[in-house]
Amino acid sequence: MNREMLMLVDAISREKNVERDIVFGAVELALAQATKKLYEGDVDIRVAMDRDSGDYETFRRWLVVPDEAGLQNP
């Protein structure tokens, strides 16, 4: 699938005459939005795609706060 992703990005870039980085950004955003649907609530998901291999990693970001912030366990 990674090769297919690279071919897709190249095809869209040529067809629409936009830079590859813009297309990569759009694909990363789309993958992040699709991944968000797997989780309940408001989650911060990031996707990083390797521009050479087409491999991508999905990350869930957490907000870490000090204990003295007064948060309660649900």
C-alpha positions as CSV (number, residue, x, y, z in Angstrom):
1,M,0.0,0.0,0.0
2,N,2.9,2.4,0.6
3,R,3.9,2.4,-3.0
4,E,0.3,3.0,-3.9
5,M,0.3,6.0,-1.6
6,L,3.3,7.5,-3.3
7,M,1.8,6.9,-6.7
8,L,-1.4,8.5,-5.6
9,V,0.4,11.6,-4.2
10,D,2.4,11.9,-7.4
11,A,-0.7,11.6,-9.6
12,I,-2.7,14.2,-7.7
13,S,0.3,16.5,-7.6
14,R,0.7,16.4,-11.4
15,E,-3.0,16.4,-12.2
16,K,-3.9,19.3,-10.0
17,N,-0.6,21.1,-10.4
18,V,0.1,21.4,-6.6
19,E,3.3,20.7,-4.7
20,R,3.8,17.2,-3.4
21,D,4.2,18.5,0.2
22,I,0.7,20.0,0.1
23,V,-0.8,16.7,-1.1
24,F,1.2,14.8,1.6
25,G,-0.3,17.2,4.2
26,A,-3.8,16.6,2.9
27,V,-3.3,12.8,3.0
28,E,-1.9,13.0,6.5
29,L,-4.9,15.1,7.6
30,A,-7.3,12.6,6.0
31,L,-5.6,9.7,7.7
32,A,-5.8,11.5,11.1
33,Q,-9.5,12.3,10.7
34,A,-10.2,8.6,9.8
35,T,-8.2,7.4,12.9
36,K,-10.1,9.9,15.2
37,K,-13.3,8.0,14.3
38,L,-12.0,5.0,16.1
39,Y,-11.9,6.8,19.5
40,E,-14.7,8.3,21.6
41,G,-14.4,11.9,22.7
42,D,-12.0,14.6,21.6
43,V,-8.6,13.1,20.8
44,D,-5.6,14.7,19.3
45,I,-4.3,12.4,16.5
46,R,-1.3,13.2,14.3
47,V,0.0,11.3,11.3
48,A,3.6,11.5,9.9
49,M,4.2,10.2,6.5
50,D,7.7,9.4,5.1
51,R,8.0,11.3,1.8
52,D,10.4,8.7,0.3
53,S,9.0,5.3,1.3
54,G,5.3,6.1,1.8
55,D,5.3,4.6,5.3
56,Y,3.3,6.4,7.9
57,E,2.9,6.5,11.6
58,T,-0.1,7.5,13.6
59,F,0.3,9.1,17.0
60,R,-2.2,10.0,19.7
61,R,-1.0,13.0,21.6
62,W,-1.8,13.4,25.3
63,L,-1.8,16.5,27.5
64,V,0.3,15.9,30.5
65,V,-0.3,18.2,33.5
66,P,1.3,18.3,37.0
67,D,-0.4,16.5,39.8
68,E,-1.0,19.7,41.7
69,A,-3.2,21.0,38.9
70,G,-6.2,19.8,40.9
71,L,-7.6,17.2,38.5
72,Q,-9.8,14.5,39.8
73,N,-10.1,10.9,38.7
74,P,-13.4,10.1,37.1
